[in-house]
């Protein structure tokens, strides 16, 4: 089994840089295998870290982050990048405290129809978004999971992958990936999934340079540290990507099988 140029994978993320951190290696591997990869980003991430522009310049930050995402996606081999132009919800769980129009508050059917229309237009054969907890509970991530799941139903896409992290693996290696993304140290049981619930693990060490460069493209969020503070453990932390599959085996399983024949991956 191998990925072909007939495979089209649509990837839904909440903010610029999520595509690189959580799925960068998979995207690069799919693109190299001839799969058309379409990345959809729900918001411009205007409530993210504002290292370069100052806390009151959200429009400037949004524009910069969109440019960064375009650079990252180009490095990963993404065929098409689409922004849905919803408002970044921030980390606030209280709906009343979120910005007006926050993505987390967008009506599910409307957002799902928007994503499904893009997937149908592209002829998607597989779809990727977050696990049901949004990996670490971010409101936009959780909503993206719900939107993605419904969009898959509307578009009739056979295979859905929920990207996650292996909680047990990272416990013994380095929990930094989630803490960095969430902006605070993760608490036990609040992020990722246990190993037994993960259906598909992809070794992306062969595409780690592309992934690192894609992450580095998001300079507004890095404070000058392209290694995200884990240079010595970078391969162990970012060299694997994890998924829960719903539906028949798809193009990511093809990548796992191809990697296994060369003695890399599992």
C-alpha positions as CSV (number, residue, x, y, z in Angstrom):
1,X,0.0,0.0,0.0
2,X,1.4,3.4,-0.9
3,X,0.1,6.9,-1.1
4,X,-0.7,8.1,-4.7
5,X,-1.3,11.4,-6.3
6,X,-5.0,10.5,-6.1
7,X,-5.0,11.0,-2.4
8,X,-6.1,14.4,-1.1
9,X,-5.8,15.1,2.6
10,X,-7.4,18.1,4.1
11,X,-5.9,19.3,7.4
12,X,-7.9,21.6,9.7
13,X,-6.1,23.6,12.4
14,X,-7.1,26.4,14.7
15,X,-4.2,28.8,14.6
16,X,-1.0,29.4,12.5
17,X,1.9,27.2,13.9
18,X,-0.4,24.3,14.9
19,X,0.1,22.9,11.4
20,X,3.8,22.8,11.9
21,X,4.0,21.7,15.6
22,X,1.5,18.9,15.5
23,X,1.4,17.7,11.9
24,X,4.4,19.2,10.1
25,X,6.2,15.9,9.7
26,X,3.1,14.1,8.4
27,X,2.3,16.9,6.0
28,X,5.9,16.9,4.6
29,X,5.8,13.1,4.3
30,X,2.4,13.0,2.6
31,X,3.5,15.7,0.1
32,X,6.7,13.9,-0.7
33,X,4.7,10.7,-1.4
34,X,2.6,12.6,-4.0
35,X,-0.5,13.4,-1.9
36,X,-2.2,16.7,-2.3
37,X,-2.3,18.4,1.1
38,X,-4.7,21.2,1.8
39,X,-4.3,23.1,5.1
40,X,-7.3,25.0,6.5
41,X,-6.6,27.4,9.4
42,X,-9.7,28.6,11.3
43,X,-8.2,31.9,12.7
44,X,-5.2,34.2,12.2
45,X,-4.0,33.6,15.8
46,X,-4.3,37.3,16.7
47,X,-4.4,36.5,20.4
48,X,-1.1,34.5,20.3
49,X,2.2,35.7,21.6
50,X,2.9,39.2,20.4
51,X,6.7,39.2,20.8
52,X,7.5,41.5,17.8
53,X,4.6,43.9,17.5
54,X,3.3,44.7,21.0
55,X,0.1,43.7,22.8
56,X,-2.2,46.3,21.2
57,X,-1.5,45.5,17.5
58,X,-3.7,42.5,16.8
59,X,-4.3,43.2,13.2
60,X,-0.6,43.5,12.6
61,X,0.0,40.3,14.4
62,X,-2.7,38.5,12.5
63,X,-1.2,39.6,9.2
64,X,2.3,38.5,10.3
65,X,1.0,35.1,11.4
66,X,-0.7,34.5,8.1
67,X,2.5,35.2,6.3
68,X,4.4,32.9,8.6
69,X,1.9,30.1,8.0
70,X,2.3,30.6,4.2
71,X,6.0,30.3,4.6
72,X,5.7,27.2,6.8
73,X,3.2,25.5,4.5
74,X,5.4,26.2,1.5
75,X,8.3,24.5,3.3
76,X,6.2,21.5,4.1
77,X,4.9,21.1,0.5
78,X,1.3,22.1,1.1
79,X,-0.6,22.5,-2.1
80,X,-3.2,25.0,-0.8
81,X,-3.6,27.1,2.3
82,X,-7.0,28.5,3.3
83,X,-7.9,30.8,6.1
84,X,-11.5,30.7,7.4
85,X,-11.1,34.2,8.9
86,X,-12.8,33.4,12.2
87,X,-11.7,35.3,15.4
88,X,-9.1,33.8,17.7
89,X,-10.9,32.7,20.9
90,X,-7.8,32.8,23.1
91,X,-7.5,30.5,26.1
92,X,-10.6,31.8,27.8
93,X,-13.1,29.1,28.7
94,X,-15.8,31.6,29.7
95,X,-17.8,32.4,26.5
96,X,-18.8,35.8,27.9
97,X,-15.2,36.8,28.2
98,X,-14.2,35.8,24.7
99,X,-14.0,38.2,21.7
100,X,-17.2,38.7,19.7
101,X,-17.2,36.2,16.8
102,X,-14.7,33.8,18.5
103,X,-14.3,30.6,16.5
104,X,-15.2,28.5,19.6
105,X,-18.6,30.2,19.5
106,X,-19.3,29.9,15.8
107,X,-22.4,27.7,15.1
108,X,-21.2,24.2,14.5
109,X,-23.3,23.4,11.4
110,X,-22.3,26.7,9.7
111,X,-18.6,26.2,10.3
112,X,-18.8,22.5,9.3
113,X,-20.5,23.4,6.1
114,X,-17.8,25.8,5.3
115,X,-15.1,23.2,5.8
116,X,-17.1,20.5,4.0
117,X,-17.5,22.7,1.0
118,X,-13.7,23.0,0.7
119,X,-13.2,19.3,1.2
120,X,-15.7,18.4,-1.5
121,X,-14.2,20.9,-3.8
122,X,-10.8,19.3,-3.3
123,X,-12.1,15.7,-3.5
124,X,-10.7,14.8,-0.1
125,X,-10.0,11.2,0.6
126,X,-8.9,11.8,4.2
127,X,-9.2,14.5,6.8
128,X,-7.0,15.5,9.8
129,X,-7.9,17.6,12.8
130,X,-7.6,17.4,16.6
131,X,-8.7,14.8,19.1
132,X,-11.8,15.4,21.1
133,X,-9.9,17.2,23.8
134,X,-8.2,19.5,21.4
135,X,-4.9,17.9,22.5
136,X,-4.7,20.2,25.5
137,X,-8.2,21.7,25.9
138,X,-7.9,25.0,23.9
139,X,-11.4,26.1,23.1
140,X,-10.6,26.6,19.4
141,X,-9.0,23.2,19.2
142,X,-12.0,21.5,20.8
143,X,-14.3,23.3,18.4
144,X,-12.1,22.4,15.4
145,X,-12.5,18.7,16.4
146,X,-16.3,19.1,16.4
147,X,-16.3,21.1,13.2
148,X,-14.0,18.6,11.5
149,X,-15.9,15.6,12.6
150,X,-19.2,17.0,11.3
151,X,-17.5,18.2,8.0
152,X,-16.3,14.7,7.4
153,X,-19.9,13.5,7.7
154,X,-21.2,16.2,5.4
155,X,-18.5,15.6,2.8
156,X,-18.6,11.8,3.0
157,X,-14.9,11.5,3.6
158,X,-14.0,7.9,4.4
159,X,-11.1,8.3,6.7
160,X,-10.7,10.8,9.6
161,X,-7.6,11.2,11.7
162,X,-7.6,13.0,15.0
163,X,-4.1,14.3,15.8
164,X,-3.0,13.9,19.4
165,X,0.1,13.4,21.4
166,X,1.1,10.2,23.2
167,X,0.8,11.2,26.9
168,X,2.8,8.3,28.2
169,X,5.6,8.6,25.7
170,X,6.1,12.3,26.4
171,X,5.8,11.8,30.1
172,X,9.1,9.8,29.9
173,X,10.7,12.0,27.2
174,X,9.6,15.6,27.6
175,X,6.2,17.2,28.0
176,X,7.4,20.5,26.6
177,X,5.5,20.2,23.3
178,X,2.1,20.6,25.0
179,X,3.3,23.1,27.6
180,X,4.7,25.3,24.9
181,X,1.6,25.2,22.9
182,X,-0.8,25.7,25.8
183,X,1.3,28.5,27.3
184,X,1.4,26.7,30.7
185,X,2.7,23.4,32.1
186,X,0.4,20.6,31.3
187,X,-1.3,18.8,34.2
188,X,-1.5,15.0,34.4
189,X,-4.4,13.7,32.5
190,X,-5.3,17.1,30.9
191,X,-3.6,16.6,27.5
192,X,-3.1,14.0,24.8
193,X,-4.1,10.4,25.1
194,X,-2.7,7.2,26.6
195,X,-0.7,5.0,24.2
196,X,-3.4,2.3,24.1
197,X,-5.9,4.7,22.5
198,X,-3.6,5.8,19.7
199,X,-4.1,3.9,16.5
200,X,-1.4,5.3,14.3
201,X,2.1,6.5,15.1
202,X,4.2,8.0,12.4
203,X,8.0,8.4,12.7
204,X,8.7,11.7,11.0
205,X,12.4,11.9,11.8
206,X,13.1,11.7,8.1
207,X,11.2,14.9,7.7
208,X,12.3,16.6,10.8
209,X,14.4,19.3,9.1
210,X,11.4,20.4,7.1
211,X,9.2,20.4,10.2
212,X,11.8,22.3,12.2
213,X,12.1,24.9,9.4
214,X,8.3,25.2,9.3
215,X,8.1,25.7,13.1
216,X,10.9,28.3,12.8
217,X,8.9,30.2,10.2
218,X,6.5,31.2,13.0
219,X,9.0,33.7,14.4
220,X,6.4,35.8,16.1
221,X,5.8,33.0,18.5
222,X,9.3,31.8,19.2
223,X,11.2,34.6,21.0
224,X,14.3,33.7,18.9
225,X,14.3,30.0,19.9
226,X,13.7,27.8,16.9
227,X,14.4,24.7,18.9
228,X,11.6,25.6,21.4
229,X,13.8,25.1,24.3
230,X,14.5,21.3,23.8
231,X,17.4,21.3,21.4
232,X,19.0,18.2,23.0
233,X,15.7,16.3,23.0
234,X,14.3,17.8,19.8
235,X,14.3,14.5,17.7
236,X,12.5,12.6,20.6
237,X,9.9,15.3,21.2
238,X,9.1,16.3,17.6
239,X,10.2,13.2,15.7
240,X,6.8,11.4,16.1
241,X,3.2,12.3,15.4
242,X,0.2,10.5,16.7
243,X,-3.3,9.9,15.5
244,X,-6.6,8.2,16.3
245,X,-8.1,6.9,13.0
246,X,-11.8,6.7,12.3
247,X,-12.7,4.7,9.2
248,X,-10.5,2.5,7.0
249,X,-6.7,2.7,6.8
250,X,-5.7,5.7,4.7
251,X,-2.6,7.6,3.5
252,X,-1.0,7.9,6.9
253,X,-1.0,4.1,7.3
254,X,0.6,4.0,3.8
255,X,3.4,6.2,5.2
256,X,3.8,3.9,8.2
257,X,4.0,0.8,6.0
258,X,6.5,2.5,3.7
259,X,8.6,3.5,6.6
260,X,8.5,0.0,8.1
261,X,10.1,-1.4,4.9
262,X,13.1,0.8,5.4
263,X,13.4,0.0,9.1
264,X,12.1,3.4,10.3
265,X,8.8,4.0,12.1
266,X,6.2,1.7,13.5
